[in-house]
Amino acid sequence: MRTVITKEMRAMMLMLLTLLWACSSTPDSVELKYVVTAAETLEPGTVISREHSYSVEVEADEVPMGVFLSPTFVEGRIVEERILQPAND
């Protein structure tokens, strides 16, 4: 027995495959934010300058409340408790 596939059937299969692919693909873009991190370990009493910090990109949904988003927010502040440099640098 021979199966006949019409143009309409092909179009329907192609549309179905396209929908399946679209539903299974992951988003191409993830919202990112810059957060401030220590460039080196900072001891209490240190006045934070531009050289003491830098910004790194992280996924926006992983940024906790209260995190500084720009180095300008920390410049000139005095360190009250020891701030460790991130281990993965």
Buried (B, 14 or more C-beta within 10 A) or exposed (E): EEEEEEEEEEEEEEEEEEEEEEEEEEEEEEEEBBBBBBBEEBEEEBEBEEEBBEBEEBEEEEBEEEEBEEBEEBBEEEBEEEBEEEEEE
